[in-house]
Amino acid sequence: MALLFSQVTVTAGNDATSFLVGGIPREYDDLEDWKEFNDFLKYVDEETEVLVHADAYLYGDGETSAASYSDILWFSSRLKSGRSFLTDYCDNIEKVNFSFTWSPEELFGMEME
């Protein structure tokens, strides 16, 4: 079985973070259940454009399914031991870029002035 996952970089202003997710995110909704994504957005305190870049990878052969949370934990541990994991054991199959406007006030039901 081939596991599909993405290395995602999220940027807002001068701040950025990178993390792994299962599948290929193509819009905000695809990331909203990932803790690292939500943790990053907690610190964005003003309306801003958020840029997302994702490199999608396949690990293994055969029928493809999105990597589970436990798969992502294992991939993350492999990355921490050396970045060559992605180049030596995975196939980069796609690059995705998108953006969205993040507004903390709208998130919490406040009206913007």
C-alpha positions as CSV (number, residue, x, y, z in Angstrom):
1,M,0.0,0.0,0.0
2,A,1.2,3.6,-0.8
3,L,0.6,6.2,1.8
4,L,-0.1,9.7,0.7
5,F,1.0,12.7,2.8
6,S,2.2,16.2,2.5
7,Q,4.9,18.4,4.0
8,V,3.1,21.7,4.5
9,T,4.6,25.2,5.1
10,V,2.3,27.9,6.4
11,T,3.4,31.5,6.3
12,A,1.7,34.6,7.8
13,G,3.7,37.8,7.6
14,N,7.2,37.0,8.9
15,D,6.2,33.8,10.7
16,A,6.2,30.3,9.2
17,T,5.9,26.7,10.3
18,S,6.2,23.4,8.6
19,F,4.5,20.1,9.5
20,L,3.2,16.9,7.9
21,V,-0.4,16.0,7.2
22,G,-2.2,13.0,5.6
23,G,-3.4,13.5,2.0
24,I,-3.0,16.6,0.0
25,P,-4.4,19.9,1.4
26,R,-5.9,22.1,-1.3
27,E,-7.8,24.6,0.8
28,Y,-8.2,25.8,4.4
29,D,-10.8,23.0,5.3
30,D,-8.2,20.3,4.5
31,L,-6.0,21.6,7.3
32,E,-8.4,22.7,10.1
33,D,-8.2,19.4,11.9
34,W,-4.4,19.4,12.2
35,K,-3.1,20.5,15.6
36,E,0.1,22.2,14.2
37,F,-2.0,24.3,11.8
38,N,-4.3,25.4,14.5
39,D,-1.5,26.1,16.9
40,F,0.1,28.4,14.3
41,L,-3.1,30.3,13.7
42,K,-3.5,31.0,17.4
43,Y,-0.6,33.4,17.3
44,V,-1.9,35.3,14.2
45,D,-3.6,38.2,16.0
46,E,-4.7,40.4,13.0
47,E,-6.4,39.9,9.7
48,T,-3.7,38.7,7.3
49,E,-3.2,36.6,4.2
50,V,-1.9,33.1,5.0
51,L,0.1,31.3,2.4
52,V,0.2,27.6,2.2
53,H,2.7,25.5,0.3
54,A,2.4,21.7,0.3
55,D,4.8,19.1,-1.2
56,A,2.8,15.9,-1.7
57,Y,4.6,12.5,-1.3
58,L,3.9,8.8,-1.7
59,Y,5.5,6.3,0.6
60,G,5.4,2.7,-0.7
61,D,3.7,1.1,-3.7
62,G,0.3,-0.2,-4.7
63,E,-3.1,1.2,-3.8
64,T,-3.0,4.7,-2.4
65,S,-4.6,5.9,0.8
66,A,-4.1,9.0,2.9
67,A,-1.6,8.5,5.7
68,S,-3.2,8.2,9.2
69,Y,-2.3,10.3,12.2
70,S,-0.1,7.4,13.5
71,D,1.6,7.2,10.0
72,I,2.3,11.0,10.2
73,L,3.9,10.6,13.7
74,W,6.2,7.9,12.2
75,F,7.1,10.0,9.2
76,S,7.8,12.9,11.4
77,S,10.2,10.9,13.6
78,R,12.0,9.7,10.4
79,L,12.3,13.3,9.2
80,K,13.8,14.4,12.6
81,S,16.5,11.8,12.1
82,G,17.4,13.2,8.7
83,R,15.8,15.0,5.8
84,S,17.0,12.3,3.3
85,F,13.9,10.3,4.3
86,L,11.8,12.2,1.8
87,T,14.3,12.0,-1.0
88,D,15.5,8.5,-0.4
89,Y,12.2,6.7,0.4
90,C,9.3,8.8,-0.9
91,D,8.2,10.1,-4.3
92,N,7.3,13.8,-4.6
93,I,4.2,13.7,-6.8
94,E,2.7,17.2,-6.6
95,K,3.2,20.7,-5.3
96,V,0.2,22.8,-4.2
97,N,0.0,26.4,-3.3
98,F,-3.0,28.3,-2.0
99,S,-3.8,31.2,0.3
100,F,-6.7,32.4,2.5
101,T,-7.4,35.4,4.6
102,W,-7.3,34.7,8.3
103,S,-9.3,36.9,10.6
104,P,-9.3,36.0,14.4
105,E,-12.2,38.4,15.0
106,E,-14.5,36.6,12.6
107,L,-13.4,33.3,14.1
108,F,-14.6,34.3,17.5
109,G,-17.8,35.9,16.3
110,M,-16.7,39.5,16.8
111,E,-17.4,42.1,14.2
112,M,-14.5,44.0,12.7
113,E,-14.6,47.8,12.9
